[in-house]
Amino acid sequence: MYTIGQVSQIFGLPVSTLRYYDNEGLFPEIQRVSGIRKFSENELEALRVIDCLKKSGLEIKDIKQFMEWSKQGSETFQTRKELFENQKSVVEEEIAKLNKVLSMIQYKCWYYDEAIKDGSEDSVQAKTPNELPADIKMHYELSH
């Protein structure tokens, strides 16, 4: 069993966020000893799922709905799977966007390395886009 302070440190979350989650009903089976929350491995696992779903863009009300479905047992397996399939698509789209951003950054790092070496952008611009090194050309094309 863990105190709210320990869980706060483990997950890097403010205590106020953990209290909010509890008040929203996201820890339906949390134990209290003399009014003090005691987090079990069940709550820690719930927090891992909550963290995942939040980072995937889901709002607390939707996470709360997921937790309700979880309490309903096997009859909601398909619904819960669909939620995760949807969030998987959301995350994959975000990764694709970030890969495009990363490619532009990698291209520009190379671009300015070359400009610094040459003391000018002229030779770099003359290479763009057809005479770029293969790996840099890939980043250039992905970013445009």
C-alpha positions in Angstrom: 0.0 0.0 0.0 1.2 3.5 -0.9 0.3 6.9 0.5 -0.8 9.7 -1.8 2.6 11.3 -1.4 4.4 8.2 -2.5 2.1 7.8 -5.5 2.6 11.4 -6.4 6.4 10.9 -6.5 6.2 7.6 -8.4 4.1 9.1 -11.2 5.3 12.7 -11.0 1.8 13.9 -10.5 0.7 16.6 -8.1 -1.2 15.3 -5.0 -4.1 17.6 -6.1 -4.4 15.6 -9.4 -4.6 12.3 -7.6 -7.3 13.7 -5.3 -9.2 15.0 -8.4 -9.0 11.6 -10.0 -10.3 10.0 -6.8 -13.1 12.6 -6.6 -14.0 11.8 -10.2 -14.4 8.2 -9.3 -11.4 6.8 -11.1 -10.3 4.8 -8.1 -13.6 3.1 -7.1 -12.0 0.6 -4.8 -9.4 2.7 -3.1 -9.1 2.0 0.6 -9.1 4.6 3.3 -7.6 4.2 6.7 -8.7 6.9 9.1 -9.7 9.0 6.1 -6.3 8.6 4.4 -6.2 7.2 0.9 -4.1 4.0 0.6 -3.2 3.1 -3.0 -2.8 -0.6 -3.9 -1.3 -2.1 -7.0 -4.8 -1.9 -8.5 -4.8 1.9 -8.2 -1.3 2.1 -9.6 -2.3 0.0 -12.6 -5.4 2.2 -13.0 -3.1 5.3 -13.0 -0.9 3.7 -15.7 -4.0 3.3 -17.9 -5.3 6.8 -17.0 -1.9 8.3 -17.9 -1.8 6.4 -21.2 -5.3 7.5 -22.1 -4.7 11.1 -21.1 -1.5 11.3 -23.1 -3.4 9.8 -26.1 -5.7 12.8 -25.9 -8.7 11.4 -24.1 -10.6 13.7 -21.7 -11.3 12.7 -18.1 -15.0 12.2 -18.8 -14.1 9.6 -21.4 -11.6 8.0 -19.1 -14.3 7.9 -16.4 -16.5 6.1 -19.0 -13.8 3.6 -19.6 -13.5 2.9 -15.9 -17.2 2.4 -15.7 -17.0 -0.1 -18.6 -14.2 -1.9 -16.8 -16.4 -2.4 -13.8 -19.1 -4.0 -16.0 -16.8 -6.9 -16.8 -16.5 -9.1 -20.0 -19.7 -7.7 -21.6 -17.7 -4.5 -22.4 -14.5 -6.0 -23.7 -15.4 -5.1 -27.3 -16.2 -1.5 -26.4 -13.0 -1.1 -24.4 -11.0 -2.6 -27.3 -12.6 -0.2 -29.7 -11.6 2.7 -27.5 -8.0 1.6 -27.5 -8.1 1.0 -31.3 -9.3 4.5 -31.7 -6.7 6.0 -29.4 -4.1 3.9 -31.3 -5.1 5.7 -34.5 -4.9 9.0 -32.8 -1.4 8.4 -31.5 -0.2 7.0 -34.8 -1.4 10.2 -36.5 0.4 12.3 -34.0 3.6 10.3 -34.4 3.3 10.9 -38.2 3.0 14.6 -37.6 6.0 14.6 -35.2 8.1 12.6 -37.7 7.5 15.3 -40.3 8.6 17.9 -37.8 11.6 15.9 -36.8 12.6 15.5 -40.5 12.5 19.2 -41.0 14.6 19.7 -37.9 17.1 17.1 -39.1 17.3 18.7 -42.5 17.8 22.2 -41.1 20.5 20.9 -38.7 22.4 19.5 -41.7 21.6 22.6 -43.7 23.2 24.9 -41.1 26.1 22.6 -40.5 26.9 22.9 -44.2 26.3 26.6 -44.3 28.6 27.1 -41.3 31.3 25.0 -43.0 31.0 26.9 -46.3 30.5 30.3 -44.7 27.4 30.8 -46.9 24.1 29.2 -47.7 24.7 29.5 -51.5 26.2 26.0 -51.9 23.6 24.4 -49.7 20.8 26.0 -51.6 22.3 24.9 -54.9 22.1 21.3 -53.7 18.5 21.5 -52.7 16.6 19.4 -53.4 18.1 17.2 -56.2 21.8 17.0 -55.0 21.2 16.4 -51.3 22.9 13.3 -49.7 20.4 10.4 -49.7 19.6 10.5 -46.0 19.2 14.3 -46.0 17.1 14.1 -49.1 14.7 11.7 -47.4 14.3 14.1 -44.5 13.8 17.0 -46.9 11.1 15.2 -48.8 9.3 13.9 -45.7 9.2 17.5 -44.3 7.9 19.1 -47.5 
